Amino acid sequence: MDDISVCLTLWCPCISFGRIAEIVDKGTTTCCVHGILFCLLGGFTNVASIYACLYRTKIRRLYGIEGNQCCDCVVSCCCVSLSICQEYRELQARGFHVSSGNY
């Protein structure tokens, strides 16, 4: 993860989250849809971290990473930007080009 991606995640997590969710969902829903939904949930109901938690759990289960859903939610709720950065780096380590935003 480069400095630009870290700053993007810190200041506009909806973009990074959208890219991650598109990859996890194997392109069935676009980055834009996930990003807009993340913004709406964060702006109006403040449950974007729970939405992010669901994708953190999906990544963990998809790649057999140890942990549980409770820990996923705690990390996502305490610091959603850190959670998104970790997910971004995990997908990068697995060969995805997350910054392109395409599956």
C-alpha positions in Angstrom: 0.0 0.0 0.0 1.5 3.3 -1.0 1.3 6.7 0.7 -1.4 7.9 -1.7 -3.6 4.9 -0.9 -3.2 5.4 2.8 -4.2 9.1 2.5 -7.1 8.2 0.3 -8.3 5.6 2.9 -7.9 8.1 5.8 -9.7 11.0 4.1 -12.1 9.2 1.8 -12.5 5.6 3.0 -15.5 5.0 0.8 -13.3 4.8 -2.3 -10.9 2.2 -0.8 -13.7 0.3 0.7 -15.5 0.2 -2.6 -12.5 -1.2 -4.4 -12.0 -3.9 -1.8 -15.7 -4.9 -1.8 -15.7 -5.1 -5.6 -12.8 -7.6 -5.5 -14.3 -9.6 -2.6 -17.7 -9.8 -4.5 -15.8 -10.8 -7.6 -17.1 -7.9 -9.6 -20.8 -8.6 -9.1 -21.3 -5.1 -7.7 -19.2 -2.2 -8.7 -16.8 -0.1 -6.7 -19.1 2.9 -7.0 -22.1 1.1 -5.6 -20.2 -0.1 -2.6 -18.6 3.3 -2.1 -21.8 5.2 -2.3 -23.5 2.8 0.1 -20.6 3.1 2.5 -21.0 6.9 2.4 -24.7 6.8 2.9 -24.4 4.5 5.8 -21.7 6.6 7.4 -23.3 9.9 6.8 -26.9 9.2 7.8 -26.9 6.2 10.1 -23.2 5.8 11.1 -23.3 2.1 10.5 -20.6 2.1 7.8 -18.2 0.3 10.2 -20.7 -2.6 10.5 -20.9 -2.8 6.7 -17.1 -2.8 6.6 -17.1 -5.5 9.2 -19.1 -7.8 6.9 -16.4 -7.5 4.3 -13.6 -8.0 6.7 -15.2 -11.2 7.8 -15.7 -12.3 4.1 -12.0 -11.7 3.4 -11.0 -13.7 6.5 -13.2 -16.6 5.6 -12.3 -16.5 1.9 -8.6 -16.9 2.7 -8.8 -19.0 5.8 -7.4 -16.2 8.1 -7.8 -17.0 11.8 -10.1 -14.9 13.9 -13.8 -14.4 14.5 -16.6 -12.1 13.6 -16.6 -10.4 17.0 -13.0 -9.3 16.6 -13.8 -8.2 13.0 -16.5 -5.9 14.3 -14.4 -4.5 17.1 -11.6 -3.6 14.8 -14.0 -2.1 12.2 -16.0 -0.2 14.8 -12.9 1.2 16.7 -11.0 2.3 13.6 -12.6 1.6 10.2 -9.7 3.3 8.3 -7.2 0.9 9.9 -9.4 -2.0 9.1 -9.7 -1.0 5.5 -6.0 -0.5 5.2 -5.4 -4.0 6.5 -7.9 -5.5 4.0 -6.3 -3.5 1.2 -2.9 -4.8 2.1 -4.2 -8.4 2.4 -5.7 -8.3 -1.1 -2.5 -6.7 -2.5 -0.4 -9.5 -0.9 -2.7 -12.0 -2.7 -1.9 -10.4 -6.1 -4.9 -8.1 -6.6 -4.3 -4.6 -8.0 -6.7 -2.9 -5.5 -5.8 0.6 -6.6 -7.3 0.0 -10.1 -10.6 -0.7 -8.4 -11.4 -3.6 -10.8 -11.8 -7.3 -10.1 
